[in-house]
């Protein structure tokens, strides 16, 4: 009976986390949406500026999906080229890791982010009584922030109950790295938030239910799984919009292809290096999530043009060309 109770509490905590993330993202988009859209649409040439813009925008919106969906809209309307959007996509993948970084700080006794989140949520609630629209939206952002960390606190208290169950532990201690990768893809494809999945991993790690070695492969999968929503949003869009959405998953697949074998072979050495660099497992998981996206960006940024050309070859424009007839001295000539 207690097991069912804690399962319900865990599900409730995940729901609070996702609702907080959604509420914070939606209100932040309304609060800064026009400015974010203007900045995104202005980054048309400089690759480095595009990456920085994507990272900052996504850190503000707290959703790489939101940033990527906005980009798909811009590319569809011709405001951004596919090449320009691809740089912003890479930055969005970096910016989305800020949530896990904040969550990892909650494991430090010197920085109780759950308590801080509660205070921020209360202030946000007070702001909701003001008639000023911007204060209302800011209050929504702050309330969402508090819900996010309240949900994490519920999850943390609930999963601690399962740490003595061998069957539950076996889910996260499986030795097959490929299976861990697939688990990360499937779970994130359902939840549609790599930030949420990584945050739950941090909690599991802090409760001794997940090793850093296992988390590395789960994170690799999570980065692929979060791309599904963006691809679906671009299904019926023009070809360059579909290419932008596909580039998002292509970016993460390339990273997985490059890192999967070396991480499998040198997993112990990588674990030791991250322990020396980061300390506790919470910081290890958060830093790996950030460094993975930084690494892939640094690899692809210098060769972005040939990579985008490759994506163009893979996602071809299947729309038939319009043929117009023109007449030259009484002879009809086809004009494409």
ZAMARGU-4260 file (C-alpha; in steps of 0.2 Angstrom, whole numbers, plus 5000, padded with zeros to 4 digits):
<rodrens>
0) 5000/5000/5000 | 5014/5012/5004 | 5022/5008/4987 | 5007/5014/4978 | 5006/5029/4989
5) 5024/5034/4985 | 5021/5030/4966 | 5007/5043/4966 | 5018/5055/4975 | 5032/5053/4962
10) 5019/5055/4948 | 5012/5071/4957 | 5030/5078/4959 | 5034/5075/4940 | 5017/5084/4936
15) 5021/5099/4947 | 5038/5100/4939 | 5032/5100/4921 | 5018/5112/4925 | 5030/5124/4933
20) 5041/5122/4918 | 5027/5125/4906 | 5019/5140/4917 | 5036/5148/4918 | 5040/5146/4900
25) 5023/5152/4894 | 5023/5168/4905 | 5042/5172/4901 | 5037/5170/4882 | 5023/5183/4884
30) 5034/5194/4895 | 5049/5194/4883 | 5042/5186/4867 | 5042/5201/4856 | 5060/5205/4861
35) 5066/5187/4859 | 5058/5186/4842 | 5066/5202/4837 | 5083/5196/4843 | 5081/5179/4835
40) 5076/5186/4818 | 5091/5198/4818 | 5104/5184/4819 | 5105/5180/4801 | 5124/5180/4797
45) 5135/5178/4812 | 5136/5160/4817 | 5143/5164/4834 | 5130/5177/4838 | 5117/5164/4833
50) 5123/5151/4845 | 5124/5165/4859 | 5107/5171/4855 | 5100/5153/4855 | 5108/5149/4872
55) 5102/5166/4880 | 5084/5165/4873 | 5082/5147/4879 | 5089/5150/4896 | 5076/5164/4897
60) 5061/5154/4890 | 5067/5138/4899 | 5062/5127/4884 | 5073/5122/4869 | 5056/5116/4862
65) 5049/5134/4862 | 5064/5141/4854 | 5065/5128/4841 | 5046/5130/4837 | 5049/5149/4835
70) 5063/5146/4824 | 5053/5134/4813 | 5040/5148/4811 | 5053/5161/4806 | 5061/5149/4793
75) 5043/5145/4787 | 5040/5163/4784 | 5057/5167/4776 | 5063/5178/4791 | 5077/5166/4794
80) 5087/5155/4782 | 5090/5137/4787 | 5108/5140/4789 | 5106/5155/4801 | 5093/5145/4811
85) 5105/5130/4813 | 5117/5141/4823 | 5103/5146/4835 | 5097/5128/4837 | 5114/5123/4843
90) 5114/5138/4856 | 5096/5132/4861 | 5103/5115/4866 | 5116/5123/4877 | 5103/5135/4885
95) 5091/5122/4890 | 5104/5114/4902 | 5103/5129/4914 | 5088/5120/4922 | 5098/5105/4927
100) 5112/5117/4933 | 5100/5125/4945 | 5093/5109/4951 | 5110/5102/4955 | 5113/5117/4966
105) 5099/5111/4977 | 5109/5097/4983 | 5121/5109/4992 | 5118/5113/5010 | 5124/5130/5007
110) 5112/5134/4993 | 5094/5127/4997 | 5086/5131/4980 | 5069/5123/4985 | 5068/5136/5000
115) 5073/5150/4988 | 5060/5144/4975 | 5046/5144/4988 | 5050/5162/4993 | 5051/5167/4974
120) 5034/5158/4971 | 5026/5168/4986 | 5032/5185/4979 | 5025/5179/4962 | 5009/5176/4970
125) 5009/5193/4977 | 5013/5201/4960 | 4997/5192/4953 | 4986/5204/4962 | 4994/5219/4953
130) 4984/5227/4939 | 5001/5229/4929 | 5002/5216/4915 | 5021/5215/4916 | 5020/5212/4935
135) 5007/5199/4932 | 5017/5190/4919 | 5033/5191/4930 | 5023/5184/4945 | 5018/5169/4933
140) 5036/5166/4929 | 5041/5167/4948 | 5026/5155/4953 | 5031/5143/4939 | 5049/5143/4946
145) 5043/5139/4963 | 5031/5125/4957 | 5046/5118/4948 | 5057/5116/4963 | 5042/5111/4974
150) 5039/5096/4962 | 5057/5091/4963 | 5056/5091/4982 | 5041/5079/4981 | 5050/5068/4969
155) 5066/5068/4980 | 5056/5063/4995 | 5046/5050/4986 | 5060/5041/4977 | 5070/5039/4993
160) 5057/5026/4998 | 5061/5015/4983 | 5080/5014/4986 | 5078/4998/4995 | 5069/4989/4982
165) 5081/4979/4971 | 5069/4978/4956 | 5068/4997/4956 | 5087/4999/4958 | 5090/4987/4943
170) 5081/4999/4931 | 5095/5011/4934 | 5110/5000/4937 | 5108/4990/4920 | 5125/4987/4913
175) 5120/4988/4895 | 5125/5006/4888 | 5114/5004/4873 | 5099/5000/4883 | 5102/5015/4894
180) 5103/5026/4878 | 5087/5019/4872 | 5078/5021/4889 | 5084/5040/4889 | 5076/5042/4871
185) 5060/5034/4876 | 5057/5042/4892 | 5061/5059/4885 | 5051/5057/4870 | 5036/5054/4881
190) 5039/5068/4894 | 5046/5080/4880 | 5058/5089/4891 | 5077/5084/4893 | 5078/5096/4907
195) 5065/5087/4917 | 5073/5070/4913 | 5090/5076/4918 | 5083/5084/4934 | 5075/5068/4939
200) 5092/5059/4936 | 5100/5072/4948 | 5087/5067/4961 | 5090/5048/4958 | 5109/5051/4959
205) 5108/5060/4975 | 5098/5046/4983 | 5110/5033/4977 | 5099/5025/4964 | 5109/5031/4949
210) 5127/5031/4945 | 5136/5044/4935 | 5141/5031/4922 | 5123/5026/4919 | 5117/5044/4918
215) 5130/5048/4904 | 5121/5036/4892 | 5103/5041/4898 | 5108/5059/4895 | 5114/5055/4877
220) 5097/5047/4874 | 5087/5061/4882 | 5095/5074/4870 | 5089/5064/4855 | 5071/5061/4863
225) 5067/5079/4866 | 5068/5083/4847 | 5052/5073/4843 | 5040/5088/4847 | 5050/5100/4836
230) 5050/5088/4821 | 5031/5085/4823 | 5028/5104/4823 | 5037/5105/4806 | 5029/5091/4797
235) 5018/5102/4785 | 5030/5117/4785 | 5041/5122/4770 | 5056/5112/4766 | 5068/5124/4775
240) 5058/5123/4791 | 5058/5104/4790 | 5077/5105/4788 | 5079/5116/4804 | 5069/5104/4814
245) 5079/5089/4807 | 5095/5098/4811 | 5090/5098/4829 | 5090/5079/4830 | 5105/5078/4818
250) 5115/5088/4830 | 5112/5076/4844 | 5114/5060/4834 | 5131/5066/4829 | 5136/5069/4847
255) 5130/5052/4852 | 5139/5044/4837 | 5155/5053/4842 | 5154/5050/4860 | 5145/5033/4863
260) 5160/5021/4859 | 5173/5032/4869 | 5162/5034/4884 | 5158/5015/4884 | 5177/5011/4883
265) 5183/5024/4895 | 5168/5026/4906 | 5177/5023/4923 | 5191/5036/4918 | 5177/5049/4912
270) 5168/5046/4929 | 5184/5049/4939 | 5188/5065/4929 | 5170/5072/4932 | 5171/5068/4950
275) 5188/5077/4952 | 5180/5092/4941 | 5163/5093/4948 | 5162/5084/4965 | 5145/5077/4970
280) 5135/5067/4958 | 5122/5081/4956 | 5135/5092/4949 | 5143/5078/4938 | 5126/5075/4929
285) 5122/5093/4927 | 5140/5097/4920 | 5140/5082/4908 | 5123/5088/4901 | 5130/5105/4898
290) 5147/5099/4892 | 5139/5087/4880 | 5130/5101/4871 | 5145/5113/4871 | 5156/5099/4864
295) 5145/5095/4849 | 5143/5114/4846 | 5162/5116/4845 | 5163/5102/4834 | 5150/5107/4821
300) 5151/5126/4822 | 5167/5127/4811 | 5160/5115/4798 | 5142/5121/4799 | 5140/5125/4781
305) 5144/5108/4774 | 5134/5100/4788 | 5119/5110/4783 | 5122/5106/4765 | 5122/5088/4770
310) 5105/5090/4779 | 5098/5099/4763 | 5103/5083/4753 | 5094/5072/4766 | 5079/5083/4766
315) 5075/5087/4748 | 5062/5099/4742 | 5049/5087/4735 | 5037/5102/4729 | 5036/5101/4711
320) 5042/5117/4702 | 5030/5128/4694 | 5031/5128/4675 | 5025/5143/4666 | 5023/5145/4647
325) 5030/5160/4637 | 5028/5163/4619 | 5043/5168/4608 | 5038/5173/4590 | 5023/5162/4591
330) 5032/5147/4598 | 5027/5142/4616 | 5042/5139/4627 | 5042/5131/4644 | 5049/5142/4658
335) 5053/5135/4675
</rodrens>
